[in-house]
């Protein structure tokens, strides 16, 4: 049973980590595979994707679920798909992700902007890159309109109103 607060039409800030914060996603192959998994499930589950960031041991999303699937179901399928392929490739069994994840309802356009800025600033804060636009596994360049030579997910246009303002 999903114990999260569910609001139809709500936009969520999501963060999840790998088990024991192991840096699986430091490997660009696995970070790219996670991006593809997020994109695939976005198409299959019909959720809106407004932002993403993949860090070495975690990933962040800002999403708005469609009517048929909750944020918990979306995360279960993304994490499960990734874990199955990772374990199959590594010829191992076991948990890849921490069991839980943070999901916060975004209450306003200002709240959205704060979470978006937070997500996009993390690679610089963690000294992975010097500039936000240099980080490959982020939606930052979707917002800055910069050209990209690496894989990039298309993000949905922002609605006129976010949250319960």
C-alpha positions in Angstrom: 0.0 0.0 0.0 1.4 3.4 -1.0 1.6 5.6 2.2 2.6 8.7 0.4 0.3 11.7 0.1 -1.1 11.5 -3.4 -2.6 14.6 -5.0 -4.0 14.3 -8.5 -2.2 16.6 -10.8 0.6 17.3 -8.3 4.2 17.9 -9.4 6.8 16.0 -7.3 10.4 16.5 -6.5 12.0 13.0 -6.1 15.4 11.9 -4.9 16.6 8.3 -4.5 20.0 6.8 -3.7 21.7 3.5 -4.4 22.1 1.0 -1.6 24.8 2.2 0.8 25.3 5.2 -1.5 27.5 3.0 -3.7 28.6 5.1 -6.8 27.3 2.8 -9.5 26.3 5.8 -11.6 29.8 7.1 -11.7 30.2 4.8 -14.7 28.8 6.8 -17.7 27.4 3.5 -19.2 25.1 3.0 -16.2 24.2 6.7 -16.0 23.2 6.6 -19.7 21.2 3.4 -19.1 19.3 5.1 -16.3 18.5 8.0 -18.5 17.2 5.7 -21.1 15.1 3.9 -18.5 13.6 7.2 -17.2 12.8 8.2 -20.8 11.3 4.8 -21.6 9.1 4.8 -18.5 8.1 8.4 -19.2 6.7 7.2 -22.5 5.1 4.0 -21.2 3.6 5.5 -18.0 2.7 8.9 -19.5 4.2 11.2 -16.8 5.5 14.6 -17.4 9.3 15.1 -16.8 10.3 18.6 -15.9 13.9 18.0 -14.7 16.4 15.3 -14.0 19.8 14.8 -12.6 21.9 11.6 -12.2 24.7 11.8 -9.7 27.2 9.0 -8.9 25.1 7.5 -6.1 21.6 9.0 -6.7 19.1 10.5 -9.1 16.7 13.4 -8.9 13.5 14.0 -10.9 10.8 16.6 -11.0 7.7 14.8 -12.5 4.0 15.1 -12.7 2.4 11.6 -12.8 -0.5 11.0 -15.3 -3.8 9.7 -14.0 -3.0 6.0 -14.1 0.2 5.7 -12.2 1.4 7.1 -8.8 4.8 8.5 -8.2 5.6 5.3 -6.2 4.7 3.1 -9.2 6.8 5.2 -11.5 9.8 4.9 -9.2 9.3 1.2 -8.7 9.4 0.6 -12.4 12.4 2.8 -13.1 14.4 1.4 -10.3 13.3 -2.2 -10.9 14.2 -2.0 -14.6 17.6 -0.6 -13.9 18.3 -3.1 -11.1 17.4 -6.1 -13.2 19.7 -5.0 -16.1 22.5 -4.1 -13.8 22.4 -7.4 -11.9 22.1 -9.3 -15.1 25.1 -7.6 -16.6 27.2 -7.9 -13.4 26.0 -11.6 -12.9 25.0 -10.8 -9.4 21.9 -10.7 -7.3 20.9 -8.3 -4.6 19.6 -4.8 -4.0 20.8 -1.9 -6.1 18.7 0.9 -4.7 17.8 2.0 -1.2 14.3 0.8 -0.5 12.7 4.2 0.0 12.9 7.5 -1.8 12.1 11.1 -1.1 9.0 12.5 -2.8 7.9 16.1 -2.0 4.9 17.8 -3.5 5.9 21.0 -5.2 3.5 23.7 -3.8 4.2 26.7 -6.0 6.1 28.0 -9.0 8.6 29.5 -6.6 9.0 26.1 -4.9 9.5 24.5 -8.3 12.2 27.0 -9.2 14.0 26.4 -5.9 14.0 22.6 -6.5 15.1 23.0 -10.1 18.0 25.3 -9.1 19.0 22.9 -6.3 19.0 19.9 -8.7 21.0 21.7 -11.4 23.6 23.2 -8.9 24.5 19.8 -7.3 27.2 18.8 -9.8 29.0 22.1 -9.3 28.6 22.0 -5.5 30.0 18.5 -5.4 32.9 19.6 -7.6 32.1 17.2 -10.4 32.2 20.0 -13.0 33.0 23.7 -13.0 29.8 24.8 -14.7 26.3 23.4 -14.6 26.2 23.1 -18.4 29.3 20.8 -18.4 27.5 18.0 -16.5 26.3 15.4 -19.0 23.5 13.8 -16.9 21.3 16.8 -16.1 18.4 18.7 -17.7 20.2 22.0 -17.1 21.0 22.5 -20.8 17.3 21.9 -21.7 16.6 25.1 -19.7 19.7 27.0 -20.9 19.0 26.1 -24.5 22.7 25.1 -24.9 23.6 22.6 -27.6 24.5 19.2 -26.4 26.6 16.5 -28.0 25.6 13.8 -25.4 22.4 12.0 -24.7 19.7 14.2 -23.4 16.1 13.6 -22.5 13.5 15.9 -23.8 11.7 17.6 -20.9 8.1 18.7 -21.0 7.2 22.4 -21.2 6.2 23.9 -17.9 2.6 24.5 -17.2 1.4 28.0 -16.6 0.7 27.2 -12.9 2.5 24.7 -10.7 1.2 23.5 -7.3 -1.5 24.9 -5.3 -0.7 28.6 -5.4 
